Amino acid sequence: MQAERLRGEEARRLAPLRRGWAALRAGQERHRPAVLSLLVLAACLLPWSPLGTPFVVHVAILVMLYMVLALGLNVVPGFTGLLDLGFVGFYGIGAYTAGLLTLRFAGADGWTGWLGSFWVILPLAALHGALWGVLLGAPTLRLTGDYFAIVTFGFSELVVLIITNEVWLTRGPMGLPGIAPPSLGGYVFGSNLSMYYLILGMVCFTVLVMHRLAESRLGRAWFAIREDQVAAQTCGINLLTYKVIAFAISAAFGAMAGSFFARWIQFISPNMFKFWESIFILCMIVLGGMGGIVGTMLGAALLITLSEVLRVVLPPALVGARFLLFGLILVLLMRYRPGGLVPSAQPPRGRRVARGRRGEAL
């Protein structure tokens, strides 16, 4: 009787909080289309505003490229709870797929035929990345924790070694120059302005897909695996199948971003896909908030903008020291805001239960 009375009092006490939470979520859902429309409109108008200098447009392209990369990586550690340290390997696979196919199908006039078209190569690169994601994930996703992280780290290093040493295919350390920019109906995306709108479209597509995945049955299964694998398996979720799907989707978006990068820069080399890139992208997710879409995009925008500004502001001898600042930011974040700048939404009741369990454990 005493326990039931206490539960009733707690329910009455939390009722206003639950109603407020429900109203807040309803308000967010109601205003979300308008807010997203305004953000997309502002992004479209940025190059034509007084702020749209060539440097700002270049940084904005880089920011949106890393948004796609961070959102793709977020599927594995953020949605599924697996530490992936080899994401840059899929980034490199997509870039070299685009570069090699573009150069292979270049026409006699120096331009590409339809087989070398960006619009054909982009999905091919994504499929190629997803294939390697399945080939890597199927035998290794039975591992957990540090063991899985070590395997993914080895995969990224293996990709770099292959593209460095297989000179007959990739030209090794010399890289692949002369990659043609995208074109559509005779219009060439040869300027940063045109590439800006192309990557903006890719970001919108990626956000839409990630939102639909997070709200789908597949996304709920990933979140269940992230929270408790034993409980998820008890509920009938096939852990290996859902993990492989997450790994394949993450790899596909990484390869898609790599395909854009190759056609934008028009030159790629093995040094562009070092292990540090995986750590850098992972830092964006941790900074913004693991498992969230808005937080991941915010983390990418902050880190890339800060990195590029410091690259210009700092003397050449101190440019490498900017990574010390990133490390300090992450240490402070983990100390004072471990959930990231925009932590995943959690209702008041869930937070209260979590605190109660931590208290009981103590």
DOFI-433605 format. One record per residue (C-alpha): residue number from 1; chain; x, y, z. Coordinates in steps of 0.05 Angstrom, whole numbers, plus 5000, padded with zeros to 4 digits. Example, Ala and Ser with C-alpha at 12.3 -4.5 7.8 and 13.67 -1.06 7.14 Angstrom:
BEGIN
1  A  5246  4910  5156;
2  A  5273  4979  5143;
***
This chain:
BEGIN
1  A  5000  5000  5000;
2  A  5056  5047  5018;
3  A  5091  5034  4952;
4  A  5026  5046  4912;
5  A  5013  5111  4949;
6  A  5084  5135  4934;
7  A  5076  5117  4861;
8  A  5011  5155  4858;
9  A  5042  5217  4890;
10  A  5100  5214  4841;
11  A  5052  5208  4782;
12  A  5013  5269  4806;
13  A  5077  5308  4816;
14  A  5104  5291  4747;
15  A  5038  5302  4711;
16  A  5051  5377  4697;
17  A  5121  5361  4672;
18  A  5094  5307  4625;
19  A  5040  5353  4598;
20  A  5092  5409  4588;
21  A  5139  5360  4553;
22  A  5083  5336  4507;
23  A  5064  5408  4491;
24  A  5137  5425  4477;
25  A  5145  5366  4430;
26  A  5079  5383  4395;
27  A  5102  5454  4386;
28  A  5169  5432  4358;
29  A  5134  5385  4309;
30  A  5086  5440  4288;
31  A  5140  5492  4275;
32  A  5194  5446  4247;
33  A  5175  5453  4173;
34  A  5175  5529  4178;
35  A  5242  5530  4214;
36  A  5274  5482  4164;
37  A  5247  5522  4105;
38  A  5277  5586  4133;
39  A  5344  5552  4144;
40  A  5346  5525  4073;
41  A  5326  5593  4046;
42  A  5381  5626  4086;
43  A  5432  5575  4060;
44  A  5409  5588  3988;
45  A  5417  5663  3996;
46  A  5484  5661  4032;
47  A  5529  5666  3970;
48  A  5490  5727  3946;
49  A  5493  5763  4014;
50  A  5549  5811  4036;
51  A  5579  5752  4074;
52  A  5584  5709  4011;
53  A  5658  5721  3997;
54  A  5697  5667  3960;
55  A  5730  5646  4025;
56  A  5663  5640  4061;
57  A  5633  5599  4003;
58  A  5693  5553  4003;
59  A  5687  5542  4079;
60  A  5612  5531  4072;
61  A  5623  5476  4020;
62  A  5673  5443  4067;
63  A  5625  5449  4125;
64  A  5568  5416  4087;
65  A  5615  5362  4061;
66  A  5633  5344  4132;
67  A  5560  5348  4152;
68  A  5546  5292  4104;
69  A  5605  5253  4131;
70  A  5585  5264  4203;
71  A  5513  5245  4191;
72  A  5536  5182  4156;
73  A  5583  5162  4212;
74  A  5529  5179  4264;
75  A  5489  5118  4242;
76  A  5540  5071  4273;
77  A  5562  5103  4339;
78  A  5502  5149  4348;
79  A  5443  5104  4328;
80  A  5473  5035  4341;
81  A  5524  5048  4395;
82  A  5585  5019  4360;
83  A  5652  5055  4358;
84  A  5675  5060  4286;
85  A  5746  5086  4276;
86  A  5752  5067  4203;
87  A  5700  5111  4171;
88  A  5752  5148  4130;
89  A  5765  5083  4093;
90  A  5696  5088  4060;
91  A  5708  5161  4047;
92  A  5771  5142  4008;
93  A  5736  5085  3972;
94  A  5682  5133  3947;
95  A  5733  5185  3925;
96  A  5777  5136  3887;
97  A  5716  5102  3856;
98  A  5694  5170  3828;
99  A  5764  5189  3807;
100  A  5780  5124  3772;
101  A  5714  5118  3736;
102  A  5716  5191  3714;
103  A  5786  5183  3685;
104  A  5770  5115  3655;
105  A  5711  5140  3616;
106  A  5739  5207  3595;
107  A  5723  5224  3523;
108  A  5771  5244  3468;
109  A  5752  5317  3477;
110  A  5777  5315  3549;
111  A  5706  5311  3577;
112  A  5668  5251  3603;
113  A  5616  5208  3570;
114  A  5553  5186  3605;
115  A  5589  5129  3640;
116  A  5635  5181  3672;
117  A  5577  5226  3691;
118  A  5575  5249  3763;
119  A  5501  5228  3767;
120  A  5519  5157  3748;
121  A  5582  5152  3789;
122  A  5551  5180  3853;
123  A  5503  5121  3865;
124  A  5557  5072  3841;
125  A  5605  5099  3892;
126  A  5552  5094  3946;
127  A  5537  5022  3927;
128  A  5612  5007  3926;
129  A  5620  5035  3996;
130  A  5559  4997  4021;
131  A  5587  4932  3991;
132  A  5652  4941  4030;
133  A  5612  4959  4091;
134  A  5576  4892  4087;
135  A  5641  4855  4073;
136  A  5674  4886  4133;
137  A  5614  4885  4179;
138  A  5587  4815  4168;
139  A  5648  4778  4198;
140  A  5669  4831  4249;
141  A  5604  4858  4279;
142  A  5601  4799  4326;
143  A  5657  4834  4362;
144  A  5641  4888  4413;
145  A  5675  4946  4447;
146  A  5749  4958  4436;
147  A  5758  4896  4393;
148  A  5709  4922  4340;
149  A  5742  4992  4342;
150  A  5810  4960  4330;
151  A  5784  4922  4270;
152  A  5754  4984  4238;
153  A  5819  5022  4251;
154  A  5857  4967  4215;
155  A  5809  4971  4156;
156  A  5821  5046  4146;
157  A  5896  5035  4148;
158  A  5889  4977  4099;
159  A  5852  5022  4050;
160  A  5907  5075  4053;
161  A  5961  5022  4043;
162  A  5925  4994  3982;
163  A  5915  5061  3947;
164  A  5987  5080  3964;
165  A  6021  5016  3939;
166  A  5977  4994  3880;
167  A  6010  5044  3833;
168  A  5984  5009  3770;
169  A  5913  5026  3791;
170  A  5915  5089  3835;
171  A  5982  5120  3816;
172  A  6002  5112  3889;
173  A  6030  5173  3925;
174  A  6027  5213  3861;
175  A  5951  5216  3866;
176  A  5898  5223  3812;
177  A  5899  5292  3778;
178  A  5853  5319  3725;
179  A  5786  5293  3752;
180  A  5731  5329  3715;
181  A  5679  5369  3754;
182  A  5605  5348  3749;
183  A  5561  5371  3691;
184  A  5487  5370  3676;
185  A  5458  5381  3607;
186  A  5520  5418  3582;
187  A  5526  5461  3645;
188  A  5592  5449  3681;
189  A  5595  5456  3757;
190  A  5663  5487  3751;
191  A  5658  5542  3803;
192  A  5652  5541  3878;
193  A  5584  5574  3873;
194  A  5555  5517  3832;
195  A  5587  5465  3876;
196  A  5558  5501  3937;
197  A  5487  5488  3913;
198  A  5504  5417  3894;
199  A  5530  5399  3963;
200  A  5471  5437  3994;
201  A  5425  5389  3957;
202  A  5465  5330  3982;
203  A  5459  5355  4054;
204  A  5383  5363  4048;
205  A  5378  5293  4019;
206  A  5422  5264  4075;
207  A  5382  5299  4130;
208  A  5317  5274  4101;
209  A  5342  5202  4097;
210  A  5371  5204  4167;
211  A  5306  5233  4196;
212  A  5265  5179  4162;
213  A  5312  5125  4186;
214  A  5311  5151  4258;
215  A  5234  5151  4258;
216  A  5227  5083  4224;
217  A  5224  5013  4253;
218  A  5295  5003  4232;
219  A  5318  5064  4271;
220  A  5280  5041  4333;
221  A  5315  4974  4329;
222  A  5382  5010  4325;
223  A  5366  5052  4386;
224  A  5345  4989  4424;
225  A  5412  4956  4406;
226  A  5448  5019  4430;
227  A  5413  5020  4497;
228  A  5416  4946  4513;
229  A  5436  4891  4465;
230  A  5412  4834  4509;
231  A  5343  4865  4518;
232  A  5339  4880  4443;
233  A  5356  4809  4425;
234  A  5305  4784  4475;
235  A  5252  4825  4439;
236  A  5268  4789  4374;
237  A  5317  4837  4341;
238  A  5371  4802  4300;
239  A  5432  4839  4324;
240  A  5479  4820  4268;
241  A  5429  4837  4213;
242  A  5412  4906  4239;
243  A  5485  4922  4254;
244  A  5506  4903  4183;
245  A  5450  4946  4154;
246  A  5474  5005  4197;
247  A  5545  4994  4175;
248  A  5526  4990  4101;
249  A  5484  5053  4103;
250  A  5539  5091  4140;
251  A  5591  5067  4090;
252  A  5546  5087  4031;
253  A  5540  5159  4055;
254  A  5615  5162  4069;
255  A  5630  5139  3998;
256  A  5579  5188  3970;
257  A  5614  5245  4005;
258  A  5681  5219  3978;
259  A  5653  5219  3908;
260  A  5633  5292  3914;
261  A  5701  5310  3944;
262  A  5738  5280  3885;
263  A  5697  5317  3834;
264  A  5702  5382  3873;
265  A  5777  5383  3888;
266  A  5793  5348  3821;
267  A  5854  5315  3853;
268  A  5859  5261  3906;
269  A  5918  5227  3940;
270  A  5926  5177  3997;
271  A  5947  5232  4045;
272  A  5877  5259  4044;
273  A  5848  5197  4078;
274  A  5891  5187  4139;
275  A  5865  5159  4205;
276  A  5861  5229  4235;
277  A  5801  5244  4190;
278  A  5760  5190  4224;
279  A  5777  5219  4293;
280  A  5760  5289  4268;
281  A  5692  5267  4243;
282  A  5679  5228  4307;
283  A  5695  5291  4347;
284  A  5641  5328  4309;
285  A  5589  5277  4331;
286  A  5613  5279  4404;
287  A  5614  5355  4404;
288  A  5544  5363  4375;
289  A  5510  5305  4411;
290  A  5514  5231  4397;
291  A  5453  5204  4361;
292  A  5423  5271  4342;
293  A  5417  5300  4272;
294  A  5416  5374  4290;
295  A  5473  5366  4340;
296  A  5516  5328  4290;
297  A  5508  5382  4238;
298  A  5523  5436  4290;
299  A  5586  5399  4312;
300  A  5611  5395  4240;
301  A  5596  5468  4228;
302  A  5633  5491  4290;
303  A  5695  5448  4283;
304  A  5705  5460  4209;
305  A  5693  5535  4215;
306  A  5739  5541  4274;
307  A  5792  5500  4239;
308  A  5791  5541  4176;
309  A  5790  5608  4213;
310  A  5849  5587  4256;
311  A  5886  5563  4194;
312  A  5883  5634  4167;
313  A  5893  5672  4232;
314  A  5949  5632  4264;
315  A  6021  5638  4240;
316  A  6044  5581  4195;
317  A  6088  5552  4251;
318  A  6027  5547  4297;
319  A  5975  5521  4249;
320  A  5982  5450  4275;
321  A  5971  5474  4346;
322  A  5897  5486  4332;
323  A  5885  5412  4345;
324  A  5905  5425  4417;
325  A  5848  5473  4422;
326  A  5800  5420  4395;
327  A  5824  5372  4448;
328  A  5814  5424  4503;
329  A  5743  5438  4477;
330  A  5726  5364  4479;
331  A  5755  5355  4549;
332  A  5714  5413  4576;
333  A  5652  5387  4539;
334  A  5659  5318  4570;
335  A  5667  5350  4638;
336  A  5609  5399  4637;
337  A  5563  5375  4582;
338  A  5574  5300  4567;
339  A  5512  5296  4524;
340  A  5539  5346  4473;
341  A  5516  5415  4453;
342  A  5448  5388  4430;
343  A  5436  5323  4469;
344  A  5384  5274  4444;
345  A  5315  5291  4470;
346  A  5293  5251  4531;
347  A  5228  5260  4569;
348  A  5229  5281  4643;
349  A  5206  5214  4667;
350  A  5264  5179  4632;
351  A  5314  5226  4663;
352  A  5284  5216  4732;
353  A  5286  5140  4725;
354  A  5358  5143  4700;
355  A  5378  5186  4760;
356  A  5342  5138  4807;
357  A  5378  5078  4778;
358  A  5445  5113  4785;
359  A  5428  5129  4857;
360  A  5409  5057  4871;
361  A  5474  5033  4839;
362  A  5513  5079  4884;
***
